[in-house]
Amino acid sequence: MKGPSGLLAQRLLALLAAGVALFNFPLLKLALPEGAATPGPSAGPAATWLGWPPLALALFALWALLIVLLAVLMERGGGD
């Protein structure tokens, strides 16, 4: 079984790097409300959208986007 071709491998590595960058804690902490990353009582009710916190929805959407991009890359192949 052969591995992915050159261009496909580069695209997969770029997708991996994007996923690691998007889901690392320092970047996610920028999206958290002030004081949300520290334990203790919150300052007030958190904003929600359809009962879900916006950060949770954004994380789910990014995760789904990464999966779709991975599927597109794997189905399309290397292109070279």
C-alpha positions in Angstrom: 0.0 0.0 0.0 1.4 3.3 -1.1 1.1 6.5 0.8 -0.4 9.7 -0.5 1.3 11.4 -3.5 3.4 14.6 -3.1 0.7 17.2 -3.6 -1.9 15.3 -1.6 0.5 14.8 1.2 1.3 18.5 1.3 -2.4 19.4 1.4 -3.1 16.8 4.1 -0.2 18.3 6.2 -1.6 21.8 5.7 -5.0 20.6 6.8 -3.4 19.0 9.9 -1.6 22.2 10.7 -4.8 24.2 10.3 -6.6 21.9 12.6 -3.9 22.0 15.3 -3.8 25.8 15.0 -7.5 26.2 15.2 -8.0 23.8 18.2 -5.1 24.9 20.4 -6.0 26.4 23.8 -4.2 29.8 23.5 -6.2 30.6 20.3 -9.5 29.2 21.8 -8.9 31.3 25.0 -9.2 34.4 22.8 -12.8 33.5 22.0 -13.8 32.8 25.6 -15.5 35.5 27.6 -13.4 37.3 30.2 -12.9 35.0 33.2 -14.4 31.9 31.6 -11.2 30.0 31.6 -10.7 30.4 35.4 -12.7 28.5 38.0 -15.3 30.2 40.1 -18.7 31.8 39.6 -19.3 33.6 36.3 -20.2 37.3 36.1 -23.6 36.7 34.6 -25.5 34.5 32.2 -23.6 33.4 29.1 -24.9 34.2 25.7 -26.5 31.3 23.9 -27.8 30.5 20.4 -30.6 28.0 20.4 -29.5 27.0 23.9 -25.9 26.3 22.8 -22.9 28.5 23.7 -21.5 30.2 20.6 -18.0 28.8 21.2 -19.3 25.3 21.3 -21.2 25.8 18.0 -18.1 27.4 16.4 -15.9 24.5 17.5 -18.4 22.0 16.1 -18.6 23.9 12.8 -14.8 24.0 12.5 -14.5 20.3 13.3 -17.2 19.5 10.7 -15.4 21.7 8.1 -12.1 20.0 8.7 -13.8 16.6 8.2 -15.5 17.8 4.9 -12.2 19.2 3.6 -10.4 15.9 4.5 -13.1 13.9 2.6 -12.8 16.2 -0.4 -9.0 15.9 -0.5 -9.1 12.1 -0.1 -11.8 11.7 -2.8 -10.2 14.0 -5.3 -6.7 12.6 -4.9 -3.4 14.2 -5.4 -4.1 15.9 -8.7 -0.5 15.2 -9.9 
